[in-house]
């Protein structure tokens, strides 16, 4: 399944601004094109740079974003939760060690000012979220901290028989100078796994 994203920017050698449709194909893990941010696209509000895909049967599907250095929150700060809802399939239950089994996970991470909206929050096993997704997000945070904007895609995958909890998230992130990671699948399972 492909996801289209309309981006304003300067592409290639010319200085003329244009709109370009970027297609992110979930079945082929390759990095999307990075727009040239000299055009001021990082000055646009997040609402124009963060694209939350529509819900399908009440469940989130994915998101794409141009994340800019100013979007990175200070360490250990959390965003405000608006509302008292839970994502589909969420169960507030602890394991034998009194640790939460599930997290309310963000597709676009809270540390990048990802919104607390139904299109961005899904049920993920605690270890999937931290350290699984966090390892990839740390690479993004390092690039942002160094002044580089990051073009990010997080696409949820379903198919485990429980249509409201994803089997994983496929993550891709690039900067103007390099690919941070491309098509990394972070499986939604308990226990450790190798990710970024």
N, C-alpha and C positions, 0 to 999 in steps of 0.2 A: 504494500500500500504506500502511495506517495503522498507527501504533504507539501503544499505550495505555500511560499512565503514571498510577499511582494516587498521589495527593498528599494529605497531611494538611495542613490549613491553615484560615485564616479567609478566606472569599471574600465580597466585597461589603460591605454596610453592617453586618451583624450581627456580634456578637462570639462566636457559637457556632462551635466547631471542627467541621469535617466532613471526610469523605473525598470527594475529587472525582476522577473519571477524566478525565484530559486526553488527548485524541487528537491526535497529530501526524500529519498526512496528508502523505506524501512528495510526492504529485502536486500539491498546492496549497501553495506556499510562504507560509505565514502564521505569525506568531509564536504560540507557546503562551501560555496564561494564566500569569501570574506569581503564585505563591502569596504570601500575606502572611507574611513571615518573622518578624513579631512573635510568632508562636506558638512560637518556639524551634526551628523546623525546622533552623536552622543549628547547633543544639546536637546534632543527631542525628549518629551516626557516618557517615562516608562510605559505608560498606556499605549504609546505608539511603537515601542520597541519590544514589548513582551506580548506574545501571541499565545493565548490559551485556546487549544482546540476544543470543539464542542463535546459535550457529554454524549455518550452513547448508552442508552438504557440506564441513565443516571450515574454512569461510571466515567471517570476521566480517561482521556486517550493520549494526550501528549501536549507538548508546548515547545515553542521556539523563541529565542530571544537574542537581541543584541545587548549584551551585558557590558556596561561601561564602568571604568574605575570608580566613579562616584556612587555606583550601586552597591559596592562592597561595604557591609556593615562592620563596625568595630568588633573585635573578638568578644565572644560570650554575650552578645546582645541578641534579643529575640524580638520578633515581630508580634504585634497585637493580634490575638485571635478574635475575629468578629463572628459572633454567634456561638451556639453550643452544640452544633451538629457534628456528627462523625462521618467519615467517608464510608462508602459501601463496604460491607464485610468486616468493619472494625469491631473487635471484641476487646473490652477492657479487662484483661486477664494477666496475672503475673505467673511466672514460673516458680520452680522450687527454691530458687535463690532470691525470690522476691523482686525480680526484674520484669518489666513489662515485656510481653511477648511481641506485641505489635506496636508500631509507631504510626502516627498520622504523618506520612511522608510527603514532602514537596517534590514536584517535578522540577520546577525552578526553585532552587533552595532558598530557604528563609534568609540565609546569610547574604544572598544577592537581592534581597527585597522581593522575593517571590511572594505573590499575594496569597492570603488565606481565603481562597475561593474554591468552590467545589471542582472546578476544572483543573486545579493545580494540586489538590490533596488526594492521596490514595492510601490504602492500607498496605503497609509494608512490614515484614518482619524486622525486629529491632536490628539484627545483624546485617540485614540488607541495607538499611539506612546508614548505620554506623557500626562498622567501618566501611561497608561496601561502596555506597554512593559517595560517602565523605572523602574517600581516597581520590576519586575523580574531581570532586568539588575543590579539594585542596590544590590541585593543579590549576584549576580555573582561578582560585583566589590568589595564587602566587603571580599569575600573569596580570591580573587586575591590579594587584598591589604594586607591580612593576610598571603600571601605566598603560598596559595593553588592553584594548577592548576584546571581548570574547563573543563569538557567534556560537550559540549553544542550541542543541536539539535534544530533547528527552522524549522518547516515544515508548509508551507502555505497550506491553505484549500480553495477550490473554490466551487462554487455551488449556487451562488446567481443570476444566469442568466447573469451576466456580467463577462464573462470568463477572462477578463483582470485585474480585481480587486479582490483580495482574500476576502473571508468572514471572515478570521481570520488566526492566526498563533498559532500553538501548540508548546509550548516551554518546554524543559527538560534540566536540568543542574545538574551535580553531581561533587563532589570532591572525592579525595581518601577516605575521612572520612565520608561523608554524602551526602544525597540527598538534593539539594537546593530547587528544585521543579520538579515535574514530570507530564508531559502531560497537563500543564496549557494551556487552550485555551483563547487567548486574541482576542475577537471578533473585527472585523473591522467595527465599528459602531461609530457614534458621541455620545457624552455623556460619563458619568462616568460608570465604571464597576469595580467589584471586581476581582483582579488578584492575584498576589503573596502577 
